[in-house]
Amino acid sequence: MDALIAAVGFEDALREELGAAGLEAAAPAPGLVVVEREPWPAGLDPVFARQRLPGCARLAGDSVARLARAAFDLLATPLDRCDHWTLHAFAWPDHDPSRGRPSLVAEALLDLVQRHRRRTHRRFVPPADLTLEQAAGLTLAQVLLVDRGEALVSAAAPLPLMVGLDPDPRWPAGFVPVAPDRRAPSSAYRKAEEAFARLGLAPRPGERVVDLGGSPGGWTWTALERGARVLAVDRAALAPPARGHPLLEERRGDAFKFEPDAAVDWLLCDVIAAPERTLDLIDRWLAGGWCRRFVVNVKFKGDARRPALDALRALLLRRGARARVKHLVHDKNEVTAFGVA
């Protein structure tokens, strides 16, 4: 069985994706979708899946100690065989692994490994210490508490995707933390920050960035803070402190009609528009070779998402982009495409 984590309320969207790939899925709890054991299709990266627990097993225990012991009995052998490993223990949708029962289970499990598998324990790497390169070469053990006395447990080596890993050992439950920034002109900066983290790339000092539909300036701000030069195109003015920044050029106009004079390092776009218009914008920028990297948000109306998602995947493939499309932690009825052109 494979278990997948989704945002609460988007279980059906994830089930629809999996069904299109020939996988029958159920949603037994908010934010949880399960697929009975079938071969996972090569390269399948569901947009609405935050994290995947491959080949997981159900365990029961009426105490923290018994849950940890049951998990240890299942995980000891695969962890003995790997070079390095890390551990995620979490509940969902309360994903915070640093508190509550998941933290106690993780502590008890690591104690068992230390006492009974000392060599294996020495190969443990805390998730917070992982880089993308390190994450690609280890085994991820996951313990998902679905109830106080029941857990799903998985141990698997991450599969490399065009961008990132599946599952990703850096972030328990696929929840990418974003540092709060009270100076940002809007909270939308959090989506850009998560996309940069998942992509493993972000604007650097001196790079040229175009932010289409930049007002009020949340995405522009993330690039300015990194020292990039930003051209923001919008019919409305940006808000302080982005507005007036020495590295910012504002241009009033239609984001969909703008064309750069020369290729830029980054295209950022969080414009409010029908998905067809945003997909056409992405297609023109990639076809024209106008950007080297991109982060673009695609917004939906209602539940009619699949046609736009299929079209988005097709155009990224057609244009040869090394890209990924995900429903980010701070996305609502929208998804974000990010990648290298």
C-alpha positions as a Python dict, from the first residue, in 0.01 Angstrom:
ca = {
    (1, 'M'): (0, 0, 0),
    (2, 'D'): (111, 356, -75),
    (3, 'A'): (-19, 645, 134),
    (4, 'L'): (-18, 1004, 10),
    (5, 'I'): (-59, 1329, 199),
    (6, 'A'): (-278, 1603, 49),
    (7, 'A'): (-411, 1935, 168),
    (8, 'V'): (-739, 1886, 352),
    (9, 'G'): (-1019, 1936, 102),
    (10, 'F'): (-811, 1825, -197),
    (11, 'E'): (-837, 1449, -146),
    (12, 'D'): (-1074, 1410, -442),
    (13, 'A'): (-841, 1610, -665),
    (14, 'L'): (-559, 1372, -576),
    (15, 'R'): (-779, 1065, -623),
    (16, 'E'): (-876, 1193, -968),
    (17, 'E'): (-508, 1229, -1061),
    (18, 'L'): (-430, 879, -942),
    (19, 'G'): (-733, 737, -1121),
    (20, 'A'): (-613, 893, -1446),
    (21, 'A'): (-286, 704, -1392),
    (22, 'G'): (-474, 376, -1346),
    (23, 'L'): (-452, 366, -965),
    (24, 'E'): (-762, 311, -755),
    (25, 'A'): (-744, 525, -443),
    (26, 'A'): (-948, 584, -129),
    (27, 'A'): (-953, 873, 118),
    (28, 'P'): (-1000, 723, 465),
    (29, 'A'): (-923, 1044, 654),
    (30, 'P'): (-888, 1418, 590),
    (31, 'G'): (-574, 1481, 388),
    (32, 'L'): (-493, 1110, 353),
    (33, 'V'): (-526, 909, 31),
    (34, 'V'): (-424, 543, 5),
    (35, 'V'): (-356, 317, -292),
    (36, 'E'): (-361, -56, -236),
    (37, 'R'): (-34, -215, -336),
    (38, 'E'): (21, -179, -709),
    (39, 'P'): (335, -95, -903),
    (40, 'W'): (388, 280, -879),
    (41, 'P'): (400, 417, -1235),
    (42, 'A'): (747, 538, -1326),
    (43, 'G'): (775, 916, -1316),
    (44, 'L'): (429, 970, -1165),
    (45, 'D'): (439, 1287, -954),
    (46, 'P'): (84, 1379, -848),
    (47, 'V'): (34, 1753, -828),
    (48, 'F'): (-187, 1734, -520),
    (49, 'A'): (36, 1497, -322),
    (50, 'R'): (250, 1671, -61),
    (51, 'Q'): (438, 1354, 33),
    (52, 'R'): (423, 981, -39),
    (53, 'L'): (478, 685, 193),
    (54, 'P'): (576, 403, -46),
    (55, 'G'): (501, 43, 47),
    (56, 'C'): (371, 131, 391),
    (57, 'A'): (232, -108, 650),
    (58, 'R'): (-30, -54, 921),
    (59, 'L'): (84, -91, 1281),
    (60, 'A'): (-108, -77, 1607),
    (61, 'G'): (-5, -9, 1963),
    (62, 'D'): (-190, 116, 2267),
    (63, 'S'): (107, 322, 2391),
    (64, 'V'): (397, 525, 2255),
    (65, 'A'): (638, 247, 2353),
    (66, 'R'): (440, -22, 2170),
    (67, 'L'): (397, 188, 1859),
    (68, 'A'): (772, 256, 1856),
    (69, 'R'): (851, -112, 1909),
    (70, 'A'): (623, -219, 1625),
    (71, 'A'): (782, 40, 1397),
    (72, 'F'): (1131, -75, 1500),
    (73, 'D'): (1049, -437, 1420),
    (74, 'L'): (942, -334, 1071),
    (75, 'L'): (1217, -82, 1000),
    (76, 'A'): (1527, -241, 1154),
    (77, 'T'): (1619, -467, 862),
    (78, 'P'): (1581, -213, 578),
    (79, 'L'): (1767, 51, 781),
    (80, 'D'): (2048, -197, 856),
    (81, 'R'): (2101, -234, 481),
    (82, 'C'): (2119, 134, 384),
    (83, 'D'): (2418, 368, 394),
    (84, 'H'): (2237, 658, 560),
    (85, 'W'): (1881, 722, 669),
    (86, 'T'): (1652, 975, 824),
    (87, 'L'): (1319, 964, 1007),
    (88, 'H'): (991, 1154, 976),
    (89, 'A'): (727, 1099, 1243),
    (90, 'F'): (414, 1309, 1213),
    (91, 'A'): (38, 1322, 1233),
    (92, 'W'): (-179, 1481, 967),
    (93, 'P'): (-311, 1743, 922),
    (94, 'D'): (-125, 1849, 1239),
    (95, 'H'): (211, 1798, 1069),
    (96, 'D'): (448, 1948, 1327),
    (97, 'P'): (698, 1667, 1407),
    (98, 'S'): (855, 1858, 1695),
    (99, 'R'): (570, 1821, 1939),
    (100, 'G'): (308, 1583, 2074),
    (101, 'R'): (275, 1209, 2024),
    (102, 'P'): (471, 1186, 1694),
    (103, 'S'): (772, 1342, 1864),
    (104, 'L'): (749, 1090, 2149),
    (105, 'V'): (721, 798, 1903),
    (106, 'A'): (1024, 923, 1710),
    (107, 'E'): (1226, 962, 2029),
    (108, 'A'): (1136, 612, 2147),
    (109, 'L'): (1209, 463, 1803),
    (110, 'L'): (1551, 630, 1780),
    (111, 'D'): (1629, 506, 2131),
    (112, 'L'): (1551, 149, 2025),
    (113, 'V'): (1777, 183, 1721),
    (114, 'Q'): (2056, 324, 1935),
    (115, 'R'): (2031, 41, 2189),
    (116, 'H'): (1984, -247, 1947),
    (117, 'R'): (2142, -126, 1620),
    (118, 'R'): (2433, 99, 1710),
    (119, 'R'): (2591, 92, 1366),
    (120, 'T'): (2259, 173, 1210),
    (121, 'H'): (2205, 459, 1455),
    (122, 'R'): (2541, 612, 1359),
    (123, 'R'): (2414, 638, 1001),
    (124, 'F'): (2110, 846, 1105),
    (125, 'V'): (2094, 1203, 966),
    (126, 'P'): (1839, 1450, 1112),
    (127, 'P'): (1606, 1588, 842),
    (128, 'A'): (1691, 1948, 932),
    (129, 'D'): (2056, 1886, 839),
    (130, 'L'): (1987, 1749, 490),
    (131, 'T'): (2077, 1916, 164),
    (132, 'L'): (1910, 1807, -159),
    (133, 'E'): (2228, 1620, -259),
    (134, 'Q'): (2241, 1432, 73),
    (135, 'A'): (1869, 1357, 62),
    (136, 'A'): (1906, 1184, -274),
    (137, 'G'): (2134, 917, -133),
    (138, 'L'): (1959, 790, 178),
    (139, 'T'): (1658, 590, 294),
    (140, 'L'): (1358, 772, 435),
    (141, 'A'): (1171, 608, 723),
    (142, 'Q'): (827, 757, 784),
    (143, 'V'): (581, 703, 1068),
    (144, 'L'): (240, 859, 1012),
    (145, 'L'): (9, 848, 1312),
    (146, 'V'): (-344, 815, 1181),
    (147, 'D'): (-480, 771, 1534),
    (148, 'R'): (-336, 754, 1886),
    (149, 'G'): (-293, 379, 1855),
    (150, 'E'): (-243, 330, 1483),
    (151, 'A'): (30, 426, 1238),
    (152, 'L'): (138, 381, 880),
    (153, 'V'): (510, 301, 851),
    (154, 'S'): (727, 319, 540),
    (155, 'A'): (1095, 286, 451),
    (156, 'A'): (1204, 371, 98),
    (157, 'A'): (1482, 527, -103),
    (158, 'P'): (1362, 849, -270),
    (159, 'L'): (1313, 839, -644),
    (160, 'P'): (1474, 1123, -843),
    (161, 'L'): (1232, 1338, -1039),
    (162, 'M'): (1304, 1604, -1300),
    (163, 'V'): (1299, 1845, -1006),
    (164, 'G'): (1336, 1716, -651),
    (165, 'L'): (1269, 1375, -498),
    (166, 'D'): (973, 1147, -426),
    (167, 'P'): (935, 1121, -134),
    (168, 'D'): (1146, 1416, -19),
    (169, 'P'): (1347, 1343, 299),
    (170, 'R'): (1396, 1710, 382),
    (171, 'W'): (1041, 1794, 488),
    (172, 'P'): (815, 1578, 708),
    (173, 'A'): (468, 1543, 552),
    (174, 'G'): (598, 1747, 259),
    (175, 'F'): (549, 2063, 462),
    (176, 'V'): (812, 2315, 354),
    (177, 'P'): (867, 2571, 632),
    (178, 'V'): (892, 2936, 526),
    (179, 'A'): (1037, 3193, 761),
    (180, 'P'): (793, 3474, 846),
    (181, 'D'): (870, 3810, 687),
    (182, 'R'): (662, 4095, 827),
    (183, 'R'): (815, 4342, 586),
    (184, 'A'): (685, 4162, 276),
    (185, 'P'): (413, 4357, 91),
    (186, 'S'): (187, 4051, 91),
    (187, 'S'): (176, 3697, 228),
    (188, 'A'): (205, 3561, -129),
    (189, 'Y'): (583, 3564, -83),
    (190, 'R'): (543, 3230, 97),
    (191, 'K'): (448, 3053, -227),
    (192, 'A'): (756, 3183, -407),
    (193, 'E'): (980, 3085, -116),
    (194, 'E'): (846, 2730, -113),
    (195, 'A'): (886, 2699, -489),
    (196, 'F'): (1249, 2815, -463),
    (197, 'A'): (1311, 2558, -187),
    (198, 'R'): (1159, 2274, -389),
    (199, 'L'): (1344, 2380, -702),
    (200, 'G'): (1673, 2406, -514),
    (201, 'L'): (1738, 2739, -686),
    (202, 'A'): (1652, 3102, -610),
    (203, 'P'): (1733, 3443, -759),
    (204, 'R'): (2089, 3552, -686),
    (205, 'P'): (2255, 3893, -659),
    (206, 'G'): (2269, 4064, -997),
    (207, 'E'): (2033, 3827, -1175),
    (208, 'R'): (1755, 3974, -1386),
    (209, 'V'): (1399, 3893, -1281),
    (210, 'V'): (1067, 3978, -1444),
    (211, 'D'): (763, 3963, -1216),
    (212, 'L'): (441, 3968, -1417),
    (213, 'G'): (138, 4088, -1226),
    (214, 'G'): (379, 4195, -953),
    (215, 'S'): (147, 4413, -741),
    (216, 'P'): (140, 4438, -442),
    (217, 'G'): (492, 4294, -451),
    (218, 'G'): (520, 3976, -246),
    (219, 'W'): (706, 3778, -514),
    (220, 'T'): (912, 4080, -622),
    (221, 'W'): (1019, 4124, -261),
    (222, 'T'): (1167, 3773, -237),
    (223, 'A'): (1392, 3845, -535),
    (224, 'L'): (1488, 4196, -418),
    (225, 'E'): (1585, 4061, -77),
    (226, 'R'): (1829, 3826, -251),
    (227, 'G'): (1994, 4108, -443),
    (228, 'A'): (1833, 4044, -782),
    (229, 'R'): (1729, 4322, -1018),
    (230, 'V'): (1353, 4309, -1073),
    (231, 'L'): (1129, 4448, -1344),
    (232, 'A'): (771, 4431, -1213),
    (233, 'V'): (491, 4463, -1469),
    (234, 'D'): (139, 4542, -1350),
    (235, 'R'): (-144, 4788, -1403),
    (236, 'A'): (-124, 4875, -1032),
    (237, 'A'): (166, 5009, -829),
    (238, 'L'): (364, 4792, -590),
    (239, 'A'): (345, 4853, -217),
    (240, 'P'): (633, 4950, 13),
    (241, 'P'): (895, 4838, 94),
    (242, 'A'): (923, 4683, -254),
    (243, 'R'): (815, 5011, -413),
    (244, 'G'): (1109, 5248, -427),
    (245, 'H'): (1368, 4974, -383),
    (246, 'P'): (1690, 5066, -567),
    (247, 'L'): (1694, 4731, -752),
    (248, 'L'): (1332, 4761, -869),
    (249, 'E'): (1195, 4896, -1195),
    (250, 'E'): (818, 4927, -1214),
    (251, 'R'): (641, 4926, -1547),
    (252, 'R'): (267, 4988, -1577),
    (253, 'G'): (102, 4766, -1832),
    (254, 'D'): (-59, 4435, -1924),
    (255, 'A'): (142, 4138, -1797),
    (256, 'F'): (14, 3921, -2081),
    (257, 'K'): (140, 4156, -2351),
    (258, 'F'): (486, 4221, -2207),
    (259, 'E'): (787, 4085, -2396),
    (260, 'P'): (1144, 4126, -2267),
    (261, 'D'): (1415, 4288, -2479),
    (262, 'A'): (1650, 3997, -2395),
    (263, 'A'): (1634, 3670, -2205),
    (264, 'V'): (1616, 3710, -1826),
    (265, 'D'): (1728, 3480, -1549),
    (266, 'W'): (1385, 3440, -1388),
    (267, 'L'): (1019, 3470, -1480),
    (268, 'L'): (791, 3509, -1177),
    (269, 'C'): (416, 3527, -1225),
    (270, 'D'): (132, 3518, -973),
    (271, 'V'): (-124, 3700, -1184),
    (272, 'I'): (-497, 3649, -1130),
    (273, 'A'): (-631, 3514, -1458),
    (274, 'A'): (-811, 3220, -1616),
    (275, 'P'): (-578, 2919, -1641),
    (276, 'E'): (-587, 2923, -2021),
    (277, 'R'): (-434, 3272, -2028),
    (278, 'T'): (-161, 3178, -1781),
    (279, 'L'): (-75, 2862, -1976),
    (280, 'D'): (-52, 3066, -2296),
    (281, 'L'): (184, 3306, -2117),
    (282, 'I'): (408, 3019, -2001),
    (283, 'D'): (408, 2871, -2350),
    (284, 'R'): (512, 3200, -2514),
    (285, 'W'): (793, 3260, -2266),
    (286, 'L'): (934, 2909, -2302),
    (287, 'A'): (894, 2904, -2681),
    (288, 'G'): (1068, 3241, -2708),
    (289, 'G'): (1355, 3143, -2478),
    (290, 'W'): (1278, 3453, -2273),
    (291, 'C'): (1370, 3307, -1931),
    (292, 'R'): (1614, 3056, -1788),
    (293, 'R'): (1410, 2966, -1479),
    (294, 'F'): (1048, 3023, -1386),
    (295, 'V'): (794, 3012, -1106),
    (296, 'V'): (436, 3060, -1227),
    (297, 'N'): (112, 3020, -1035),
    (298, 'V'): (-195, 2885, -1219),
    (299, 'K'): (-533, 2961, -1063),
    (300, 'F'): (-857, 2766, -1106),
    (301, 'K'): (-1227, 2833, -1081),
    (302, 'G'): (-1423, 2563, -901),
    (303, 'D'): (-1328, 2198, -942),
    (304, 'A'): (-1252, 2199, -1317),
    (305, 'R'): (-877, 2152, -1279),
    (306, 'R'): (-784, 1845, -1478),
    (307, 'P'): (-802, 1990, -1834),
    (308, 'A'): (-574, 2279, -1736),
    (309, 'L'): (-334, 2049, -1550),
    (310, 'D'): (-313, 1811, -1846),
    (311, 'A'): (-247, 2105, -2079),
    (312, 'L'): (16, 2247, -1843),
    (313, 'R'): (205, 1918, -1822),
    (314, 'A'): (187, 1879, -2199),
    (315, 'L'): (329, 2223, -2273),
    (316, 'L'): (614, 2183, -2022),
    (317, 'L'): (702, 1853, -2187),
    (318, 'R'): (671, 1999, -2536),
    (319, 'R'): (899, 2291, -2448),
    (320, 'G'): (1157, 2062, -2288),
    (321, 'A'): (1142, 2229, -1947),
    (322, 'R'): (1288, 2050, -1645),
    (323, 'A'): (996, 2136, -1426),
    (324, 'R'): (748, 2032, -1162),
    (325, 'V'): (389, 2129, -1083),
    (326, 'K'): (274, 2114, -721),
    (327, 'H'): (-10, 2226, -498),
    (328, 'L'): (208, 2413, -250),
    (329, 'V'): (147, 2448, 121),
    (330, 'H'): (18, 2804, 77),
    (331, 'D'): (-164, 2746, -253),
    (332, 'K'): (-542, 2761, -240),
    (333, 'N'): (-741, 2663, -549),
    (334, 'E'): (-427, 2696, -759),
    (335, 'V'): (-102, 2518, -837),
    (336, 'T'): (252, 2639, -899),
    (337, 'A'): (480, 2539, -1184),
    (338, 'F'): (852, 2586, -1129),
    (339, 'G'): (1154, 2475, -1321),
    (340, 'V'): (1442, 2537, -1556),
    (341, 'A'): (1367, 2625, -1917),
}
